[in-house]
């Protein structure tokens, strides 16, 4: 076929041949670039339906734009020739690089992280590789991994077994599931079909092979290989393979899918954690160790005095502090703190007479929880992450989405919601943290699916009337409640719709964006879902729709009025595909009757070409009189209202993308107020008679803590269903 033209690609030379067809180097005569052109063999016995399935899968795979996935440029037919035009990747296969003795652990981890990252992208888009193997993974001269043939194995292949050798390319069962036998998961051999976890089995085989130079399951015939896969354990890998890497490989190679990692992101996180441990040099002597506290010079600091009002702002490039007085008309800016770090959660803790600011910082090197007791002039500098998963979990911390205060009368207690979805607790003011195992070990966990931002526990709501009751929200797991202090948890999602699942009302799996509670009505909660606004009047046992008169029931932020329990604020966005304000108008919607109706608040907010996004924790309220509201956008603007939302003013612009806003009123030790309200749900804790309630609202990208000085009148609004967009 040398010299022929398929589509607009002229074939230049033959590169190789496999069970699926022949691969050629070709010249794209339109874009003037070298490409790889795969011509599917006519011996694959594809009927018309099979050819259409292959084209459909190849086109779906072409959307997988990712640095570790070989890009598919074009698929088509020409004169009966089925062809696929792909990125030309030059390098060596992982099989070649591994040789007979395997690669150094550092290389295995480096390549493994990239392979897992490629699987994360594909699985998030509903594509299973089905034929992941070392021969399908190419490493360039620069060390970049490229995974080939995503989604192309289905409906293409030859015989199931070769009688005397394992050098056959493909296996195809009666249901059309394919793969190369030494990499095929046990459930496929049992005829149970394939899912994402079958790819994770294959990844375990790839990692084993890369680390040792041999396959974990071998034999002289296809029957022997299949028997080993079904029944035998892989031979242990000792030094120089780190125990952590061996543990990851073992979990990937668990015979039962439920015992493996459930998501490629979990494998990636675990590999990154081991990679960090391998790459870290021995700790220096104690006398030259780095200071536990970092003083920040050359940064603009705010000058805080008693009675000042603060905004704590987390962005994708650092944290900022804004100071004003109770009039909230003029602002002083401090920061940026943690240059280049993403700060998804902040909190102000005024319990026990302290003035402590908490912040989570995330960058390439990991996620740390830090604190400052002098309004940002100095911050703790942990020598190791204060929050980390126990080794037996096989996962590592990706992000801290929520920092939530415990009860006012117990200032040593705090909670953090993290990714991958889990809840951590401290009872010694942050010195040590423990994983809440009752939630982490929940039987639903293996089937939680990451939302667009990851598998995040972003909302923590405490019941002020029952210190054993707590709610959390997980994207995409749903709402869970404990009534025994965290020992057991139940899914509380009855009535909440899931638009992206066949079963629209499952027990769990909802992509909850935020939940909120007012301390005067702990039995009543409000919920912003991925399409849907809901209210529950029975401690989240049942939810009903309250999207009455809003332009869209898709959104993120949800904030309670600190004194009026029937007042809730939201910022609708157009859709999950276009996550910007509806019609290019930045409008806050408020209900004053617990969701029976909604009214737009827009005076002072931009109403033309204002395609803004307000994330979960990027809206909050203070507890001053009159109540103030604040929202931050992904375009780096902060707007504030000093009259409960009637009118708005721009406070600042030009910041990095804002993901978190909280408020704080600096008081003396006799009147401590921690009013940090952040963009999601609201949880509360009882306090002394002089301070009536603390409402802690936390959610997917921030948290909210608001102090309520007086109880508002409670009037429950009746629900009248309206048309939902």
C-alpha positions as CSV (number, residue, x, y, z in Angstrom):
1,X,0.0,0.0,0.0
2,X,3.0,2.3,-0.1
3,X,2.2,5.4,-2.0
4,X,-1.6,5.0,-1.7
5,X,-3.8,7.7,-0.3
6,X,-6.5,7.0,2.3
7,X,-8.5,10.1,3.2
8,X,-5.9,12.8,2.8
9,X,-3.0,10.7,4.1
10,X,-0.4,9.3,1.7
11,X,1.2,6.1,3.0
12,X,5.0,6.4,3.2
13,X,6.3,3.2,4.9
14,X,5.2,0.2,7.0
15,X,5.9,0.5,10.7
16,X,4.5,-2.8,12.0
17,X,1.8,-5.4,12.0
18,X,-0.5,-6.9,14.7
19,X,-3.6,-8.9,15.1
20,X,-5.7,-5.9,14.3
21,X,-4.0,-4.8,11.1
22,X,-1.0,-3.1,9.6
23,X,0.4,0.3,10.9
24,X,2.0,2.6,8.4
25,X,3.8,5.9,8.6
26,X,1.9,8.4,6.5
27,X,2.0,12.0,5.5
28,X,-1.1,14.2,6.1
29,X,-1.2,16.2,2.9
30,X,-3.6,18.8,4.3
31,X,-1.9,19.6,7.6
32,X,1.6,18.6,6.5
33,X,2.4,16.4,9.4
34,X,3.6,12.8,9.9
35,X,1.0,10.4,11.3
36,X,0.4,6.8,12.0
37,X,-2.2,5.1,9.8
38,X,-3.7,1.8,10.9
39,X,-5.4,-0.2,8.2
40,X,-7.7,-2.8,9.8
41,X,-7.1,-6.2,8.5
42,X,-9.8,-7.7,6.3
43,X,-9.2,-11.0,8.1
44,X,-10.8,-9.7,11.3
45,X,-14.2,-11.1,10.1
46,X,-16.0,-7.8,10.8
47,X,-19.5,-7.7,9.4
48,X,-21.2,-4.4,8.5
49,X,-22.4,-4.0,12.1
50,X,-19.0,-4.7,13.5
51,X,-17.3,-2.2,11.2
52,X,-19.8,0.5,12.3
53,X,-19.1,-0.4,16.0
54,X,-15.4,0.0,15.4
55,X,-15.9,3.4,13.7
56,X,-18.2,4.5,16.5
57,X,-15.7,3.5,19.2
58,X,-12.7,5.1,17.4
59,X,-14.6,8.3,17.0
60,X,-15.5,8.3,20.7
61,X,-11.8,7.7,21.6
62,X,-10.8,10.6,19.4
63,X,-12.2,12.9,22.0
64,X,-9.7,11.8,24.6
65,X,-7.4,14.8,24.6
66,X,-4.8,13.8,27.1
67,X,-1.0,14.0,27.1
68,X,-0.7,10.3,27.9
69,X,-3.1,9.1,25.3
70,X,-2.3,8.6,21.6
71,X,-4.6,11.0,19.8
72,X,-6.9,9.7,17.1
73,X,-7.2,12.3,14.3
74,X,-9.5,10.6,11.8
75,X,-11.4,7.4,11.2
76,X,-13.1,6.3,8.0
77,X,-13.4,3.9,5.0
78,X,-12.0,4.2,1.6
79,X,-12.7,1.7,-1.2
80,X,-13.5,-0.9,1.4
81,X,-10.4,-0.2,3.5
82,X,-11.2,0.7,7.2
83,X,-8.5,3.0,8.5
84,X,-7.6,5.0,11.6
85,X,-5.3,8.0,11.5
86,X,-3.4,8.6,14.7
87,X,-0.7,10.6,16.3
88,X,2.7,9.3,15.3
89,X,4.4,8.3,18.6
90,X,8.1,7.5,18.4
91,X,9.7,5.6,21.2
92,X,9.9,2.1,22.7
93,X,7.1,0.0,24.1
94,X,7.1,-0.6,27.8
95,X,7.5,-4.2,27.1
96,X,10.8,-3.5,25.3
97,X,12.0,-1.2,28.1
98,X,11.2,-3.8,30.8
99,X,13.3,-6.5,29.2
100,X,13.9,-9.7,31.3
101,X,14.7,-8.0,34.6
102,X,12.3,-5.1,34.9
103,X,12.8,-1.4,35.4
104,X,14.0,0.6,38.5
105,X,11.1,1.3,40.9
106,X,11.4,5.0,40.1
107,X,10.7,4.4,36.5
108,X,7.9,2.0,37.2
109,X,6.2,4.6,39.4
110,X,6.8,7.4,37.0
111,X,5.3,5.5,34.0
112,X,2.5,4.0,36.2
113,X,1.3,7.4,37.3
114,X,1.0,8.5,33.6
115,X,-0.8,5.3,32.6
116,X,-3.3,5.6,35.5
117,X,-3.8,9.3,34.5
118,X,-4.7,8.2,31.0
119,X,-7.2,5.7,32.3
120,X,-8.7,8.4,34.5
121,X,-9.5,10.5,31.5
122,X,-10.8,7.6,29.4
123,X,-13.0,6.2,32.2
124,X,-14.4,9.6,33.0
125,X,-15.7,9.7,29.4
126,X,-17.1,6.2,29.5
127,X,-14.4,4.5,27.5
128,X,-12.8,1.2,28.6
129,X,-9.5,0.2,27.0
130,X,-10.1,-3.5,27.1
131,X,-6.7,-4.4,25.8
132,X,-4.2,-2.6,28.0
133,X,-0.8,-4.3,27.9
134,X,2.9,-3.4,27.9
135,X,3.1,-3.6,24.2
136,X,0.3,-1.0,23.8
137,X,2.2,1.5,25.9
138,X,5.0,3.6,24.3
139,X,7.6,5.7,26.2
140,X,9.1,8.5,24.2
141,X,12.7,9.6,24.5
142,X,11.6,12.4,26.8
143,X,10.0,9.8,29.2
144,X,6.4,10.7,28.2
145,X,4.0,7.7,28.2
146,X,1.5,7.3,25.4
147,X,-1.2,4.6,25.7
148,X,-2.3,3.3,22.3
149,X,-5.6,1.8,21.0
150,X,-8.1,3.2,23.5
151,X,-11.5,1.7,22.8
152,X,-10.4,-0.1,19.6
153,X,-10.1,-3.7,20.9
154,X,-13.9,-4.4,21.0
155,X,-15.2,-6.3,18.0
156,X,-11.7,-6.8,16.7
157,X,-9.6,-9.9,17.2
158,X,-8.8,-13.4,16.4
159,X,-9.1,-16.7,18.3
160,X,-9.4,-17.2,22.0
161,X,-6.5,-19.4,22.6
162,X,-3.4,-20.5,20.8
163,X,-2.8,-24.2,21.7
164,X,0.9,-24.0,22.4
165,X,2.0,-20.4,23.0
166,X,1.0,-17.2,24.6
167,X,2.2,-15.0,21.7
168,X,-1.3,-14.7,20.3
169,X,-2.5,-11.1,20.1
170,X,-6.2,-11.1,21.0
171,X,-9.0,-13.0,22.6
172,X,-12.6,-12.5,21.8
173,X,-15.4,-14.0,23.8
174,X,-18.9,-14.7,22.8
175,X,-20.1,-11.3,24.1
176,X,-17.6,-9.3,22.1
177,X,-15.2,-8.5,25.0
178,X,-11.6,-8.6,23.9
179,X,-8.1,-8.5,25.3
180,X,-4.7,-10.2,25.4
181,X,-5.0,-13.3,27.5
182,X,-2.2,-12.7,30.1
183,X,-3.8,-9.3,30.9
184,X,-7.4,-10.4,31.0
185,X,-9.2,-10.1,34.3
186,X,-10.8,-13.2,36.0
187,X,-14.3,-11.9,35.7
188,X,-14.0,-11.8,31.9
189,X,-12.8,-15.4,31.8
190,X,-15.8,-16.3,34.0
191,X,-18.1,-14.7,31.3
192,X,-19.2,-11.9,33.6
193,X,-18.2,-9.1,31.2
194,X,-15.9,-6.1,31.6
195,X,-16.0,-2.7,33.2
196,X,-13.5,-0.1,34.4
197,X,-12.0,-2.4,37.0
198,X,-11.0,-4.9,34.3
199,X,-8.6,-2.1,33.0
200,X,-7.3,-1.8,36.6
201,X,-6.5,-5.5,36.6
202,X,-4.6,-5.1,33.4
203,X,-2.8,-2.1,34.9
204,X,-1.7,-4.3,37.7
205,X,-0.3,-6.8,35.3
206,X,1.5,-4.0,33.4
207,X,3.1,-2.7,36.7
208,X,4.1,-6.2,37.7
209,X,5.7,-6.8,34.3
210,X,7.5,-3.5,34.3
211,X,8.9,-4.0,37.8
212,X,10.0,-7.6,37.3
213,X,10.4,-8.3,33.6
214,X,7.9,-11.2,33.8
215,X,4.2,-11.7,33.8
216,X,2.4,-12.4,37.1
217,X,0.4,-15.3,35.5
218,X,2.1,-17.6,32.9
219,X,1.8,-21.0,31.3
220,X,2.7,-23.0,28.3
221,X,-0.9,-23.0,26.9
222,X,-3.9,-20.7,27.0
223,X,-5.6,-23.1,29.4
224,X,-2.7,-22.9,31.9
225,X,-2.6,-19.1,31.7
226,X,-6.3,-18.9,32.2
227,X,-6.1,-21.3,35.2
228,X,-3.3,-19.2,36.8
229,X,-5.3,-16.0,36.3
230,X,-8.4,-17.6,37.9
231,X,-6.8,-19.4,40.8
232,X,-3.1,-18.5,41.6
233,X,-1.5,-15.7,43.4
234,X,1.3,-13.8,41.7
235,X,4.8,-14.5,43.0
236,X,5.8,-11.8,45.5
237,X,8.1,-9.0,44.4
238,X,10.8,-8.2,46.9
239,X,13.5,-5.6,46.9
240,X,14.2,-3.3,45.1
241,X,10.4,-3.1,44.6
242,X,9.1,-0.8,47.5
243,X,6.5,-2.5,49.7
244,X,4.1,0.3,48.8
245,X,4.3,-0.4,45.1
246,X,3.9,-4.1,45.7
247,X,0.8,-3.4,47.8
248,X,-0.7,-1.4,44.9
249,X,0.0,-4.2,42.4
250,X,-1.6,-6.8,44.7
251,X,-4.7,-4.7,45.1
252,X,-5.0,-4.2,41.3
253,X,-4.7,-8.0,40.9
254,X,-7.4,-8.9,43.4
255,X,-9.5,-11.7,41.9
256,X,-12.8,-10.1,42.7
257,X,-13.5,-6.7,41.2
258,X,-15.0,-5.4,44.5
259,X,-11.6,-6.0,46.2
260,X,-9.6,-3.9,43.7
261,X,-9.3,-0.2,43.5
262,X,-12.6,1.1,42.1
263,X,-11.3,4.0,40.1
264,X,-8.2,4.7,38.2
265,X,-7.8,7.9,40.1
266,X,-7.3,5.9,43.3
267,X,-4.5,3.9,41.7
268,X,-2.9,7.2,40.4
269,X,-3.1,8.7,43.9
270,X,-1.6,5.6,45.5
271,X,1.3,5.5,43.0
272,X,1.9,9.2,43.6
273,X,2.1,8.7,47.3
274,X,4.7,5.9,46.9
275,X,6.5,8.0,44.4
276,X,6.8,10.8,46.8
277,X,8.1,8.5,49.5
278,X,10.7,7.0,47.2
279,X,11.9,10.4,45.9
280,X,12.2,12.0,49.4
281,X,15.7,12.1,50.7
282,X,16.5,11.2,54.3
283,X,15.4,13.7,56.8
284,X,18.1,16.1,57.9
285,X,19.3,16.2,61.5
286,X,16.9,17.8,63.9
287,X,19.2,20.8,64.4
288,X,19.0,21.7,60.7
289,X,15.4,20.7,60.0
290,X,13.1,23.3,58.5
291,X,11.2,25.6,60.9
292,X,7.7,24.5,61.8
293,X,6.5,28.1,61.2
294,X,7.2,30.2,58.2
295,X,7.4,34.0,58.5
296,X,6.2,35.7,55.4
297,X,8.1,38.9,54.5
298,X,7.6,40.8,51.3
299,X,3.9,40.2,51.4
300,X,1.3,42.9,52.0
301,X,-0.3,42.1,55.4
302,X,-3.5,43.5,56.8
303,X,-3.5,45.3,60.2
304,X,-6.3,43.9,62.3
305,X,-7.8,45.3,65.5
306,X,-10.7,44.3,67.6
307,X,-14.1,44.8,65.9
308,X,-12.6,44.4,62.4
309,X,-14.4,42.4,59.8
310,X,-12.5,40.0,57.5
311,X,-13.0,38.2,54.2
312,X,-10.9,35.0,53.8
313,X,-10.5,34.3,50.1
314,X,-9.1,31.2,48.6
315,X,-8.1,31.2,44.9
316,X,-6.5,28.8,42.5
317,X,-3.2,30.7,42.9
318,X,-3.1,31.5,46.6
319,X,-5.1,33.0,49.5
320,X,-6.0,36.6,50.3
321,X,-7.3,38.5,53.3
322,X,-9.6,41.5,53.1
323,X,-10.1,43.8,56.1
324,X,-12.8,46.3,56.8
325,X,-14.9,47.7,59.7
326,X,-18.5,47.0,60.4
327,X,-19.6,49.5,57.7
328,X,-17.9,47.3,55.1
329,X,-17.3,50.2,52.7
330,X,-13.5,50.3,52.4
331,X,-11.2,47.3,52.2
332,X,-7.5,46.6,52.8
333,X,-6.0,43.7,51.0
334,X,-3.4,41.2,52.4
335,X,-1.6,38.6,50.4
336,X,-1.2,36.7,48.2
337,X,-0.3,33.9,50.6
338,X,1.0,30.5,49.3
339,X,1.9,31.8,45.8
340,X,0.8,29.4,43.1
341,X,-1.0,27.1,45.5
342,X,-4.7,26.3,45.1
343,X,-6.5,27.1,48.3
344,X,-9.9,25.4,48.2
345,X,-10.8,25.7,51.8
346,X,-10.4,28.3,54.6
347,X,-11.9,28.8,58.0
348,X,-11.7,31.3,60.9
349,X,-11.7,29.8,64.4
350,X,-12.4,32.2,67.2
351,X,-13.3,29.6,69.8
352,X,-11.5,29.7,73.1
353,X,-10.4,33.3,72.6
354,X,-8.1,32.4,69.7
355,X,-7.8,34.2,66.3
356,X,-6.8,31.3,64.1
357,X,-7.1,31.1,60.3
358,X,-7.0,27.7,58.7
359,X,-6.2,27.1,55.0
360,X,-5.6,24.0,52.9
361,X,-2.9,24.5,50.2
362,X,-2.5,22.3,47.2
363,X,0.3,22.2,44.5
364,X,2.3,19.7,42.6
365,X,4.0,18.5,45.8
366,X,0.8,17.6,47.7
367,X,-1.8,19.1,50.0
368,X,-1.1,20.6,53.4
369,X,-3.3,22.0,56.2
370,X,-1.8,25.2,57.6
371,X,-2.8,27.7,60.2
372,X,-2.0,31.3,61.2
373,X,-2.6,32.9,64.6
374,X,-1.4,36.4,63.5
375,X,-3.7,37.1,60.5
376,X,-1.3,35.8,57.9
377,X,2.1,37.2,59.1
378,X,3.3,33.6,59.8
379,X,1.9,30.2,59.0
380,X,2.6,26.7,60.2
381,X,5.0,24.8,58.0
382,X,4.2,21.0,58.6
383,X,7.2,18.7,58.0
384,X,4.7,16.1,56.7
385,X,1.0,16.3,55.8
386,X,-1.1,16.5,59.0
387,X,-3.9,14.7,57.2
388,X,-3.0,11.5,55.5
389,X,-4.7,8.1,54.8
390,X,-3.6,5.1,56.8
391,X,-1.4,2.7,54.7
392,X,-4.0,0.0,54.7
393,X,-6.4,2.1,52.7
394,X,-4.2,2.1,49.6
395,X,-5.2,5.7,48.7
396,X,-3.5,9.1,49.2
397,X,-4.8,12.6,49.9
398,X,-5.6,14.6,46.7
399,X,-7.3,17.7,48.2
400,X,-8.9,19.2,51.3
401,X,-12.3,20.5,50.2
402,X,-13.7,21.6,53.5
403,X,-12.5,22.7,56.9
404,X,-15.4,22.7,59.4
405,X,-15.4,23.7,63.1
406,X,-16.7,21.4,65.8
407,X,-19.0,22.6,68.6
408,X,-18.3,26.0,70.1
409,X,-17.9,24.4,73.6
410,X,-15.3,22.0,72.3
411,X,-12.6,24.1,70.5
412,X,-10.3,21.2,70.1
413,X,-12.6,19.5,67.5
414,X,-12.4,20.2,63.8
415,X,-13.4,18.2,60.7
416,X,-12.0,18.1,57.2
417,X,-13.7,16.7,54.1
418,X,-11.2,15.5,51.5
419,X,-10.7,13.9,48.1
420,X,-10.9,10.9,47.6
421,X,-14.1,11.2,49.5
422,X,-13.4,10.8,53.3
423,X,-14.0,12.6,56.6
424,X,-11.1,13.3,59.0
425,X,-11.4,14.5,62.6
426,X,-9.1,16.1,65.1
427,X,-9.7,16.3,68.9
428,X,-6.5,18.1,69.7
429,X,-6.9,21.3,67.6
430,X,-5.2,19.9,64.6
431,X,-2.1,18.3,66.1
432,X,-3.3,14.8,65.0
433,X,-6.0,13.7,62.6
434,X,-7.9,10.4,62.3
435,X,-9.9,8.9,59.5
436,X,-13.6,8.4,60.2
437,X,-13.6,4.7,59.3
438,X,-17.3,4.2,59.6
439,X,-17.8,6.4,56.4
440,X,-14.6,5.3,54.6
441,X,-15.5,1.6,55.0
442,X,-19.1,2.1,53.9
443,X,-20.2,-0.7,51.5
444,X,-21.4,1.9,49.0
445,X,-17.9,3.4,48.7
446,X,-16.7,1.1,45.8
447,X,-19.6,2.4,43.7
448,X,-19.2,6.1,44.3
449,X,-18.4,7.8,41.0
450,X,-16.1,10.9,40.9
451,X,-17.9,14.1,39.9
452,X,-16.4,16.6,37.4
453,X,-14.1,17.9,40.2
454,X,-13.2,14.5,41.6
455,X,-14.6,12.2,44.2
456,X,-14.9,14.9,46.9
457,X,-16.5,15.1,50.3
458,X,-17.2,18.8,50.2
459,X,-20.0,19.5,52.7
460,X,-20.1,18.9,56.5
461,X,-23.2,19.8,58.5
462,X,-23.5,19.4,62.2
463,X,-26.9,19.1,63.9
464,X,-27.0,21.7,66.8
465,X,-29.7,19.8,68.6
466,X,-28.0,16.4,68.5
467,X,-24.3,16.1,68.9
468,X,-24.3,12.6,67.5
469,X,-25.8,13.6,64.2
470,X,-23.9,14.9,61.2
471,X,-24.5,15.1,57.5
472,X,-21.9,15.0,54.7
473,X,-22.3,15.5,50.9
474,X,-20.2,13.7,48.3
475,X,-19.8,14.3,44.6
476,X,-21.0,11.9,43.3
477,X,-22.1,9.8,46.2
478,X,-24.9,11.8,47.7
479,X,-25.9,12.8,51.2
480,X,-25.0,10.6,54.1
481,X,-26.1,10.9,57.7
482,X,-24.7,9.5,61.0
483,X,-26.8,9.4,64.2
484,X,-24.1,7.7,66.3
485,X,-21.1,10.1,66.1
486,X,-19.7,8.7,62.9
487,X,-19.7,4.9,63.6
488,X,-22.4,4.2,61.0
489,X,-23.8,6.1,58.1
490,X,-26.9,5.9,56.0
491,X,-27.6,7.3,52.5
492,X,-30.3,10.1,52.7
493,X,-31.2,10.8,49.0
494,X,-34.8,9.7,48.7
495,X,-36.4,12.0,46.1
496,X,-33.2,13.5,44.7
497,X,-33.0,12.9,40.9
498,X,-29.9,11.8,39.0
499,X,-30.2,12.9,35.4
500,X,-27.1,11.0,34.2
501,X,-28.0,7.5,35.4
502,X,-30.6,5.0,34.0
503,X,-32.2,4.8,37.5
504,X,-33.2,8.4,38.1
505,X,-33.8,8.0,41.8
506,X,-31.1,5.6,43.1
507,X,-30.3,5.0,46.8
508,X,-27.0,6.9,46.3
509,X,-24.9,8.3,43.5
510,X,-26.4,11.8,43.4
511,X,-24.0,14.6,42.5
512,X,-24.9,16.9,45.4
513,X,-23.4,20.4,45.1
514,X,-24.3,21.8,48.5
515,X,-26.5,21.3,51.5
516,X,-27.5,23.9,54.1
517,X,-29.2,24.0,57.4
518,X,-30.3,26.8,59.8
519,X,-29.7,26.2,63.5
520,X,-33.3,27.1,64.4
521,X,-34.6,24.3,62.2
522,X,-32.2,21.4,62.3
523,X,-34.9,19.1,60.9
524,X,-35.0,21.1,57.7
525,X,-32.2,21.0,55.1
526,X,-31.9,22.6,51.7
527,X,-30.0,21.0,48.8
528,X,-28.5,22.2,45.5
529,X,-28.0,19.2,43.2
530,X,-26.5,18.6,39.8
531,X,-29.9,19.7,38.3
532,X,-32.3,20.2,41.1
533,X,-33.2,22.3,44.1
534,X,-34.6,20.4,47.1
535,X,-35.8,20.7,50.7
536,X,-36.2,18.2,53.4
537,X,-38.4,18.7,56.5
538,X,-37.5,15.3,58.2
539,X,-33.7,15.3,58.8
540,X,-33.0,14.3,55.1
541,X,-35.3,11.3,55.1
542,X,-37.2,12.6,52.1
543,X,-36.5,15.5,49.7
544,X,-39.0,17.4,47.5
545,X,-38.4,19.8,44.6
546,X,-38.5,23.6,45.3
547,X,-37.3,24.8,41.9
548,X,-40.1,27.2,41.5
549,X,-39.4,30.2,39.3
550,X,-35.7,30.0,38.9
551,X,-34.2,30.3,35.4
552,X,-32.2,27.0,36.0
553,X,-32.0,24.6,38.9
554,X,-28.4,23.9,38.2
555,X,-25.9,25.7,40.3
556,X,-23.3,25.3,43.1
557,X,-23.5,27.9,45.9
558,X,-26.2,27.8,48.6
559,X,-26.2,30.1,51.6
560,X,-28.6,30.4,54.5
561,X,-29.6,33.8,56.0
562,X,-28.1,33.7,59.5
563,X,-31.3,35.0,61.2
564,X,-34.2,34.2,59.0
565,X,-34.5,30.4,58.6
566,X,-36.8,30.6,55.6
567,X,-34.3,32.7,53.6
568,X,-31.9,30.9,51.2
569,X,-29.6,32.4,48.5
570,X,-28.4,30.6,45.3
571,X,-26.7,31.6,42.1
572,X,-28.2,29.6,39.1
573,X,-26.0,28.8,36.1
574,X,-27.2,27.8,32.7
575,X,-26.4,24.1,32.5
576,X,-23.9,21.4,33.2
577,X,-22.5,22.0,29.7
578,X,-22.4,25.8,30.0
579,X,-21.6,26.5,33.6
580,X,-22.1,30.3,33.4
581,X,-24.8,32.6,34.7
582,X,-28.0,32.4,32.8
583,X,-28.3,34.8,29.8
584,X,-25.0,36.4,30.7
585,X,-26.6,38.1,33.8
586,X,-25.1,37.7,37.3
587,X,-28.1,37.3,39.5
588,X,-28.5,36.0,43.0
589,X,-31.9,34.3,43.7
590,X,-33.4,34.5,47.1
591,X,-36.3,32.6,48.7
592,X,-38.1,34.1,51.7
593,X,-40.6,31.3,52.1
594,X,-38.3,28.2,52.3
595,X,-38.4,27.6,48.6
596,X,-42.1,28.2,47.7
597,X,-40.9,31.0,45.4
598,X,-37.7,32.8,44.4
599,X,-36.9,36.4,43.5
600,X,-33.8,37.7,41.5
601,X,-31.4,40.1,43.3
602,X,-29.4,42.0,40.7
603,X,-29.1,45.7,41.5
604,X,-25.5,46.6,41.2
605,X,-24.5,43.3,39.6
606,X,-23.4,43.2,35.9
607,X,-26.3,42.3,33.6
608,X,-24.6,42.3,30.2
609,X,-22.0,39.8,29.0
610,X,-21.5,38.7,32.6
611,X,-20.8,35.0,31.9
612,X,-19.6,34.3,35.5
613,X,-19.3,31.1,37.5
614,X,-19.8,31.1,41.3
615,X,-18.5,27.9,42.8
616,X,-19.8,26.0,45.8
617,X,-17.9,27.8,48.5
618,X,-17.5,31.1,46.7
619,X,-20.6,32.7,48.3
620,X,-21.1,33.4,52.0
621,X,-23.0,35.6,54.5
622,X,-21.9,37.5,57.6
623,X,-24.0,38.0,60.8
624,X,-23.8,41.8,61.1
625,X,-26.9,44.0,61.1
626,X,-28.0,44.3,58.4
627,X,-26.7,41.0,57.1
628,X,-24.0,41.1,54.4
629,X,-23.6,38.7,51.5
630,X,-20.4,38.1,49.4
631,X,-19.7,36.2,46.3
632,X,-16.6,35.6,44.2
633,X,-16.3,34.6,40.6
634,X,-14.0,32.5,38.6
635,X,-13.0,35.7,36.8
636,X,-11.5,37.0,40.1
637,X,-14.2,39.5,41.1
638,X,-15.8,39.8,44.6
639,X,-19.2,41.5,45.0
640,X,-20.8,42.4,48.3
641,X,-24.1,43.4,49.6
642,X,-24.7,45.2,52.9
643,X,-28.5,45.0,52.8
644,X,-29.3,41.3,52.6
645,X,-28.9,41.2,48.8
646,X,-31.0,44.2,47.8
647,X,-28.0,46.1,46.3
648,X,-24.5,45.0,45.4
649,X,-21.1,46.7,45.0
650,X,-17.9,45.4,43.5
651,X,-15.4,45.0,46.3
652,X,-12.3,44.0,44.2
653,X,-11.4,42.6,40.9
654,X,-8.3,41.1,39.2
655,X,-7.8,38.2,41.6
656,X,-7.1,34.7,40.4
657,X,-10.1,32.4,40.1
658,X,-12.0,32.4,43.4
659,X,-13.0,29.1,44.9
660,X,-13.7,29.9,48.5
661,X,-14.9,32.9,50.6
662,X,-15.5,33.0,54.3
663,X,-16.2,35.8,56.8
664,X,-14.9,36.5,60.3
665,X,-15.6,39.2,62.9
666,X,-12.6,39.8,65.2
667,X,-13.7,40.0,68.8
668,X,-12.1,39.8,72.2
669,X,-12.0,36.5,74.1
670,X,-15.2,37.2,76.0
671,X,-17.3,37.4,72.8
672,X,-15.8,35.0,70.3
673,X,-17.4,34.8,66.9
674,X,-16.5,32.4,64.2
675,X,-18.7,33.4,61.3
676,X,-17.0,32.0,58.4
677,X,-19.7,31.1,55.9
678,X,-18.4,29.4,52.8
679,X,-20.1,28.4,49.7
680,X,-21.9,25.3,50.4
681,X,-24.0,23.9,53.1
682,X,-24.5,25.0,56.6
683,X,-23.8,23.0,59.7
684,X,-24.3,24.3,63.2
685,X,-23.2,23.9,66.8
686,X,-24.6,25.0,70.1
687,X,-22.8,27.7,72.1
688,X,-23.2,29.6,75.4
689,X,-26.2,31.9,76.2
690,X,-24.4,35.0,75.1
691,X,-23.7,33.5,71.6
692,X,-26.8,31.9,70.4
693,X,-25.8,29.7,67.4
694,X,-22.9,28.9,65.1
695,X,-23.8,27.8,61.7
696,X,-21.2,25.9,59.8
697,X,-21.9,25.6,56.1
698,X,-19.5,23.5,54.1
699,X,-19.5,22.2,50.6
700,X,-17.7,21.2,47.5
701,X,-15.2,24.0,47.0
702,X,-15.3,25.9,50.3
703,X,-17.1,26.2,53.6
704,X,-19.3,28.4,55.5
705,X,-19.3,29.4,59.1
706,X,-21.8,32.0,60.2
707,X,-22.7,33.2,63.7
708,X,-26.3,34.0,64.3
709,X,-26.8,36.6,67.1
710,X,-30.6,36.2,67.3
711,X,-33.2,33.8,66.2
712,X,-35.4,34.7,63.4
713,X,-39.0,34.0,63.1
714,X,-39.7,30.6,61.6
715,X,-42.4,30.2,59.1
716,X,-42.4,27.2,56.9
717,X,-43.3,27.9,53.3
718,X,-45.5,25.6,51.4
719,X,-44.1,24.1,48.2
720,X,-45.8,24.7,44.9
721,X,-44.0,22.9,42.1
722,X,-43.1,25.1,39.1
723,X,-41.6,24.4,35.7
724,X,-38.0,23.3,35.9
725,X,-35.5,24.1,33.2
